[in-house]
Amino acid sequence: MDLGISGRKAIVCASSRGLGKACAMALAEAGCIVVINGRDAATLGATADEIRKATGATVIPVVADVSTKAGQEALLAACPDPDILVNNNGGPPPKDFRLIDRSAMLEGVAQNMVTPLELVQAVIDGMMERGWGRIVNITSASVKTPLVGLDLSSGARAGLTAFLAGVARDVAHRGVTINFMLPGMFDTDRLRGSIKRMAEMKNTDVEAMRADRLASVPAKRFGTAEEFGKVCAFLASEHAGYITGQNILLDGGTFRSAF
């Protein structure tokens, strides 16, 4: 399917690896000019080369911490008028809620709620003036299915979802959509690290914890980054203009609900 976004400009935050990288790859495959972002220059450079070789697309790497004002300014300097914004950022590691102090709470909210909101504020008016825009926020299945140890991440991402729910309806008439992707368990470095930390929290074997997590998924497998990226590209496409304010759950059927 031609997604109708060839030549569009996209910023994909935290995209040197994992789900962000997969989103950048899928948008590049669709013909977008893609600005990718990460904090490690070597990893980011390798990702940029990989995407260029695989797709022939223009890929602009920006080494920056997207959670900082300087990082956001660097992204917007590389792409002042993006058509597509994919908000993504690492979340706090699993931790017993009793051990999360005020400083950690504020940092978690800054990373997973305030940062994406600041970027939306920076790009939304330009999108509305041009009459076209796509904003995709990568949150987490834990927004709908709370997980022990991920309370701070879940709370901050839920706050982002609630904040932008009204905004999405306010800008839709100008051809701008805002949607959310809620990943469940995808086979990434982050999942492997999370399983290791949760095993340590529960004083159990890592492989036993991995098997336990896998058994909870009706699809009986973890998701792949590639399939996640394809969904992101569709939500950013010309064909998704009538989808807005929605939470797209990608979890292999783990969340059990008919509606």
C-alpha positions in Angstrom: 0.0 0.0 0.0 1.2 3.5 -0.9 0.9 5.4 2.4 0.8 8.8 0.6 3.5 10.4 2.7 6.5 10.3 0.4 8.4 13.5 0.8 6.9 14.3 4.2 9.2 15.3 7.0 9.2 13.2 10.2 10.9 13.6 13.6 11.1 10.3 15.5 12.3 10.7 19.1 14.5 8.2 20.8 15.0 6.2 17.6 18.5 4.9 17.6 17.2 1.4 18.6 14.1 -0.6 19.5 10.6 0.5 18.7 11.7 4.1 17.8 14.2 2.8 15.3 11.5 0.5 13.8 9.1 3.5 13.4 11.9 5.5 11.7 12.6 2.6 9.4 9.0 2.2 8.4 8.6 6.0 7.7 11.7 6.0 5.6 10.4 3.0 3.7 7.3 5.1 3.0 9.5 7.8 1.5 9.7 10.3 4.4 12.7 12.4 5.2 13.4 11.2 8.7 15.1 12.9 11.6 16.3 10.3 14.1 17.5 10.9 17.7 19.5 9.3 20.4 22.1 10.1 23.0 24.9 7.8 21.9 26.5 9.1 18.7 28.0 5.8 17.6 24.7 3.9 17.9 22.7 6.7 16.3 25.2 7.0 13.4 25.0 3.2 12.8 21.2 3.4 12.8 21.2 6.3 10.3 23.5 4.3 7.9 21.3 1.2 8.3 18.1 3.1 7.4 19.7 4.9 4.5 21.1 1.7 3.0 17.8 -0.2 3.5 15.5 2.6 2.1 17.5 5.2 0.2 15.8 7.8 2.3 17.3 11.0 3.6 18.1 10.4 7.3 19.2 13.2 9.6 20.7 12.0 12.9 20.5 14.4 15.9 22.5 13.4 19.0 20.5 14.8 21.9 18.6 14.1 25.0 15.0 14.8 24.0 14.0 15.4 27.6 16.1 18.6 27.7 15.3 22.0 26.2 18.6 21.9 24.3 17.7 18.5 22.9 14.3 19.6 21.7 15.8 22.7 20.1 18.4 20.6 18.3 15.6 18.4 16.8 13.5 21.4 15.7 16.6 23.1 14.2 17.1 20.0 12.1 13.5 19.9 11.1 11.7 23.2 11.9 8.3 22.3 10.2 7.8 18.5 10.6 4.7 16.9 9.1 5.0 13.9 11.4 6.1 13.8 15.1 6.6 10.4 16.8 7.0 11.0 20.5 9.0 8.3 22.3 11.2 8.2 25.3 12.6 5.7 27.7 10.6 5.2 30.9 11.7 4.7 34.5 13.0 1.2 35.3 10.8 -1.2 37.3 10.8 -0.2 41.0 8.7 -0.8 44.1 6.5 2.3 44.4 7.5 2.7 48.1 11.1 3.4 47.0 10.3 6.1 44.4 11.2 9.5 45.9 9.9 12.9 44.9 12.9 13.6 42.6 12.4 10.3 40.7 8.7 11.1 40.4 9.3 14.5 38.9 11.9 13.1 36.5 9.5 10.3 35.4 6.8 12.8 34.7 9.2 15.1 32.9 10.4 12.3 30.6 7.1 10.6 29.8 4.5 13.4 30.0 6.1 16.9 29.9 8.7 16.2 27.2 6.2 15.0 24.6 3.8 17.8 25.5 6.5 20.4 24.9 7.2 18.9 21.5 3.5 18.9 20.6 3.3 22.5 21.6 6.3 23.3 19.4 4.9 21.7 16.2 1.1 21.8 16.4 0.5 25.3 15.1 2.6 24.8 12.0 0.8 21.6 11.2 -2.6 23.3 11.6 -1.5 26.2 9.4 -0.4 23.8 6.7 -3.6 21.8 7.1 -1.9 18.4 7.7 -0.1 16.7 10.5 0.3 13.4 12.3 1.4 13.1 15.9 1.9 9.6 17.2 2.7 9.1 20.9 4.3 5.8 22.0 3.1 5.1 25.5 2.6 1.7 27.0 0.1 -1.1 27.4 0.5 -0.4 31.2 -1.7 2.7 30.7 -4.6 0.2 30.4 -3.1 -2.8 32.2 -1.0 -1.6 35.2 2.1 -3.7 35.9 3.7 -4.0 39.3 6.9 -1.9 39.4 6.0 0.3 36.4 3.7 2.6 38.4 5.6 5.8 37.7 5.8 5.1 34.0 2.1 4.1 33.8 1.1 7.2 35.7 3.1 9.7 33.6 2.0 8.1 30.3 -1.6 8.1 31.5 -1.3 11.8 32.2 0.0 12.4 28.7 -2.9 10.5 27.3 -5.5 12.4 29.2 -3.9 15.8 28.5 -3.9 15.2 24.7 -7.3 13.6 24.5 -9.0 17.0 24.4 -6.3 18.5 22.2 -6.8 15.8 19.6 -10.4 16.8 19.2 -9.6 20.5 19.1 -7.2 20.2 16.2 -8.8 17.5 14.1 -10.7 20.0 11.9 -7.4 21.3 10.6 -6.2 17.9 9.3 -4.0 17.1 12.3 -4.4 13.8 14.1 -3.0 12.8 17.5 -3.0 9.1 18.4 -1.3 6.8 20.9 0.4 3.4 20.4 0.4 1.2 23.5 3.0 -1.5 23.1 2.8 -4.7 25.2 5.7 -7.0 25.3 8.0 -6.5 22.3 11.3 -8.3 21.8 13.6 -5.4 22.4 16.6 -4.6 24.7 14.2 -2.7 26.9 12.0 -5.8 27.5 15.0 -8.0 28.2 16.3 -5.5 30.7 12.8 -5.1 32.3 12.5 -8.9 32.7 15.9 -9.0 34.3 15.1 -6.3 36.8 11.7 -7.8 37.6 13.3 -11.2 38.2 15.7 -9.5 40.7 12.7 -7.7 42.4 10.9 -11.0 42.8 14.1 -13.0 43.6 13.5 -15.5 40.7 15.4 -16.8 37.7 15.5 -14.6 34.6 14.5 -17.4 32.3 11.6 -18.3 34.6 10.4 -14.7 34.5 10.7 -14.6 30.7 8.7 -17.8 30.4 6.1 -16.4 32.8 5.7 -13.2 30.8 5.5 -15.1 27.5 2.8 -17.4 28.9 0.6 -14.4 29.7 0.4 -13.4 26.0 -2.4 -15.2 24.1 -0.4 -14.9 20.9 2.3 -16.9 22.7 5.1 -14.7 21.4 6.6 -11.3 21.9 5.9 -8.7 19.3 8.6 -7.6 16.8 9.8 -4.1 16.4 9.2 -4.3 12.6 5.4 -4.9 13.0 5.2 -2.1 15.5 6.9 0.3 13.1 4.5 -0.6 10.3 1.5 0.3 12.5 3.2 3.6 13.3 3.7 4.4 9.6 0.0 3.7 8.9 -1.1 6.0 11.7 1.1 8.7 10.1 -0.2 8.0 6.7 -2.6 9.8 4.4 -5.1 7.0 5.0 -5.4 7.5 8.7 -6.8 11.0 8.6 -10.1 9.9 10.2 -8.4 8.2 13.2 -7.7 10.6 16.1 -7.6 10.5 19.8 -7.3 6.8 19.8 -5.2 4.4 21.9 -4.0 1.5 19.7 -3.2 -1.5 21.9 -0.5 -3.8 20.5 -0.1 -6.6 23.0 -0.9 -9.9 21.3 -4.3 -10.0 23.1 -3.0 -9.7 26.6 -5.5 -7.1 27.7 -8.8 -9.0 28.1 -11.7 -6.8 27.1 -14.4 -7.0 24.5 -14.4 -3.2 24.1 
